[in-house]
């Protein structure tokens, strides 16, 4: 017989550890000051909108597919609000039990622990948007005048007020996911349902007493307060097991109580869209170059005639190292015979996370036979990664040879 309470608490612990680790491992994090988006270990820059789009769409459809298929399992098993609210409630009960003769001391200890926990949780939350080491320096300096400092102080206060006074009431009042789930669920969504075809209910009401949301699951499986936690299932199983009878509450697919996952057209389409965005994200990440190179011609002046009789065209380059290791770019040319690439430093070295911009000239003999526009290529070879990019360019000469 499944013990949903124990399973849920183990999942809560795992989710809490993941919540703590993600901003430090850069698995999924926005870095607002540096304009970076970290996705599964990749450091994406804000100008890589295509990859960020696929990542966000993939995550959105994960939420949609999960809502349609397994209902509000997220609320009961994965939601941080639920996890920390239950932890706060459990802490308060245990402190009252341990310090039973001194109720005031138990209350003071509860709020003191909650205040410290609020600082830690707020730090972790803000670390999803500000680099953790930078945030730690701000915290050590009691920074409350910058955006990060003000955000940290505000989140700390809101966290304390939430878990001290609001807790699970948040789920039944302002949480948008519960209302969204009401629109997404259908007759095949996973539900917690009460089935008593043989009138075996003994009216012990243990399912009501153990429900963290204070509802009676026997009234309806579609109550917006129900978070599919399964506590009522354990309660009913525990009581009826003493009478050698099966429990009357269980997880089931839809109102008809299907024992297996129903695969219909709606779910097939949603899963297909989810796979599409997952494939798009994987493809975009696999095609991504760690070092971004851009080359453009400066046409504010079409050309310059040098004292040496050669013609000079001016170009600009940008090299951005989006990897975590030093790199360099070697520039060269194709299809412009006799030309010289006048680059002060070649290769161009870039440190991890650094963007280097520069300018250079290309000098060539004047074109003959009236060919004042010559098409050629600038090549950019990245080292140590064996990546070569080709940039089609034009070289402008005077309309008449000198």
N, C-alpha and C positions, 0 to 999 in steps of 0.2 A: 504494500500500500504506500503510495507516494506521500511524502511529507513535504507539502508545498512551503510551509513556513521555513524549514531548514534550508531547502533549496533556494528560497528567496533571499535569505540572509547571506548565504554563500555568494550568490550573484551580487548582492549589495556590496559586499566586501570587495569583490573583484572589480566592480564598477568604480568604487571609491579609489582603489589603487590605480586604475586606468586614468581616472580623472586627475590624480596627482601626477602621473607620469607624462601624460600627453604633451603639456607645454614644454617640458624639458627635453623630450625626445623629438620634438618638431614633427609629430605625426599628423596633427591637424591643428593649425594655429594661424591666426592673422597677426602680423607684426605691423601695427598701424604707423608708428614713427618711421620705420624703414620701408614701408609700403611693400611688404612681402606677404605671401601666402604660402604656408608650409602644408604640403599634402603628401602623406605617405612617404615622408623622407625627402621629397623634392622641395627645393626652395624656388617658388614661383614669384616672378616680379609682377608688378601691377600691370605692366604692358602686355603680359601674357594672358590676355582676357579670355582667349579661346579655351585654354586649359582650365582656368578658374571657372568658366561657365560650365564646362562638362562636369567638373568636380561638384559644383553646387547643385546642378540638376540631378546628378547621380544621388547625392545625399537626400535631396527632396523626394525623389521617387522611392528611395529606401523607406522613408517615413510613410509615404502613401501606400506602398505595397504592404508594409507591416501593419498599417491601420486596417486595411481591407481584409487581410488574411487572419491576423492574430488579434485584432481588436486592440484593447487597452492593456495588453501585456506590458508594453513599454512603461505605462504609468505605475504598475505594481512592482515591476522587477528592475527597471533601468532608470527611472526618472530621478534626477538629483534632489528635487524637491521632496519626493516621497522618502528617499533614502535618508536625507539629513533630518527631515521632520520626525520620522520614526526613531532615529538615533537620539534626537533631543528629548522626545517623550520617554524613551527607555531610560536615558540618563536621569531624568527627573524622578522617575519611579524608584530607581535604584538608590539615589541619594536619599530619598525620603525613607526608604527601608533601612539603609545603613545608619542614618542619623535620626531615627524615628523619634527619640525623646526631644530632639532640638529641631523643630520645624524651621525656625528662622535661619539656623546655620545651613540647613539643607538648601533652602531657597537662595541664600547668599552664595553658596558654593556652586549651585547650578548656574546662576547668572555670571559668575566669575569664569567658570569653564566655558560657558557659551560665548562670552566676550573674547576670550583667547581663540576659541575655535573660529569665530567670525573673522578675526584678523587673518588667520591662516587660510580659510576658505576664500576670502576676498583676494588675498595675494595670489592664490592659484588661479582664480577666475580672471583677474586682470593680466596674469602671465600669459593667457591665451591671446592677448592683444598687445602686450609690451614685453620685450625681451626680459626673461627672468632675472638675469644679473643686473641689468639696468634698474629694474623694478626694486630689487633688494637694496641697491644703493639709495634709491629714493626713500624707501621705507626706513632705512637706518638714519637718514637725515631728516626724518619727519617732514617730508615734502608734502605740503597741502596747498601749493600755489600753482603747480602745473596741472595740465589736463590729466596726466596719469595719477598724480597725487590726489587730486580732487575726486577722480573716479574711484580710486582705492578707498578713500575715506567714506564716500557715499555708499559703495557696495558693502563695506564693513558694517555701516549703520543699518542698511536695509537687511542684511543677512541676520544681524542680531535681532532686529524687530520681528523678522519673519519667523525664525525658529524659536524665539522666546514667546511670541504671542499668537502668531497666525497659524503656522505649521500646516496641517492638512486642510484647514479651511480655505487655503489658497486654491486647492484642487476643485472645490465646489463653487467657487465664486468668480475668480478672474482668469483661471487657466484656460487658454484658448484651445488646447489640444482635446479636452473632453468634448467641447462643442463641435470641433472638427470631426472627431470620431463618430459623433452622432450622425453626421451627414455621410460619412464614408462607409459605415458598416451596412451590411445587407443580410439576407437570409442565410448566407453561408459563412459569415464571420464567426470566429471563435468566441464563445460566450461562457460565462459562469452561470449555470442554470440549475434550477431546483426541479427535480422530477419525483413526484410521489404518487405514482399510479395506484399503488396498493394501500394508500393511507397509513404509512408507517411512521409519520412524523409524531413525536411524543411531546411536542411543544416545550422542549427544554430551553429554547431560545439561546443556546450556546453560540449558534452561528451569528446571532445579533450581538451578543456580548463581545465576541472576539473580533468583530468587524472593525477595522481601524477607521472606517468612514461612517460608522453608526447607522447603517442601513439594514433593512431586512431583505435579503436576497430572494426570499420566497414571494415577494410582491411582484417583481419583474426583473428580468436579466438586462433590461435596457435603462436602468436608473443611471443618470449621468454621474452620480457619486461613486458608482462601482468602478474600481480600478483593476479588477481581475487579479487580485493578489492571491486568492485561493485560501485565505484564512478560514473562511466559512466552510470550505471543503474539509479541511483538517478537523474543524470543530465537530461537524456532523459525523465524519468517519469515526472519531474518537468515541462519541457517545453511543452510536448504533453498533459499534464493534462489541461493546459490552453486552448487547442483546443478540450478538451473532447475526447481525443484519448489515447489508451494504449501506453506505452513505447515500443520501438523497440529493446531494449537490455535487456537480462535476463539471469539468470542462467538456464542451461539445461544440461541434461545428453547426451553427445555425439553430433555429428554433426546433427543427426536426430531430436534433440530437445525433447528427451523423458521426459515426465513430472515426472516420478518416477524413483527411483534408479534401474538400470538394474542388476539383479543378474545372472551372467553367470558363466561358469565353472572356468574361471581364477580367479574371485573374490572368488568363493567358496573355491578354493585351498588355496589362500592367507589367507583367514579368518580361514581356518582349521589349517594352520601352525601357525598363530598368537595365536589361542586358545591352540594349543599344547604347545607352549613356555610359555604361561600364566599359563597353568596347571602345567608344569614342574617347573616354578618358585614358584608357590604356594605350590606345594608338597615339594620342596627342603627347603623352608622356614619353613614349618610346621614340617619337620623332623629334623630341626636343633636344636642342644643342645646349650644352652647359655654358658655352661661351657665345654670347650674342655679338655679332659683328654687323655694323651698318656702314656703308660707304656711299657718299653722295658728292656730286659735282657742285662746286661753288660757282654759280653763273651770275653773280653780281658783276663780275668782269668776265667777258667771254674768253679772252686770252690776253697774254702779255708777251710782247716781243722782247727778247733778251739781247744784251749787248753782244752775246756770242753768236747771234744770228738764229738761234733756236726759238721755238714758240713754247710758252709755258701755260699750262692749264692748272687751275687750283682745285683741290679736293679736300673733303673733310671725312673723318672717320670717328666712329664710336665703338669701343670694345667694352663689353660688360661681362664680367666673370660671375656667373650665377652658380658656380660650383663651390666646393669647400676646399679646393686645392689650388695652388698657384698655376697659372697658365700663361701662354704667350701666343701671339698671332704674328705670322710671317706674311707680309704682303709681297705680291709679285704681279707681273703683267703678261698678257697674251695678245697676239695679233696687232701689235704696234711696234714694228721693226725699228730698231735704232733708238728707241725712246729710253729715257732714264727716269726711274722713280726716285724722287728726292725726298726721302723720309728721314728725319733726323735720327730716329732710333728704329731699327728693324732687326729682330722682331720686337713687337710692342708687348711688354710684360704687364700682367694684371694680377693683382692679389685677389684672394677669395672675397667675393662681395663687392669688389671695386669696379668702378666705371671710369674708363680713360677716354678722353676726347682729344683729338689732335687734327692737324692740317698738314698737307704735303702738296708738292708740285710734281707734275709730270712734264718733262721737257722732251721735245721731239723736233726734228727738222720740219720746215714748212711743207705742207702738202703740195703736190704737183698736179697739173692738169685740172685745176679748179676743184679738186676734192677737198673742200674746206671742213667737211665732217667725216671723221674716221671712227668707225665702230671697233671697239676692243673690249677686253675683259680684264678686270682686276681680280686677282685670286687672293683669298685669305685662308691660310693653312694654320689650324689650331694645333698647338703642341702642349702637353704630350698626347692629347686625344687626337686620333687620326681623322680629323674633320676638315674638309675643303669646301669652301663656298665660293661661288662665282658671281661677280657683279658686272652685268653688261653696262658699259659706259661709252661715252662719245668724246672724242678729242677734237676741239675746235681750232682751226687755223685761219689765217687771213684769206679772204676771197681771191686775192692775187698774191702770188709768190713774190717776195722781195728780190 
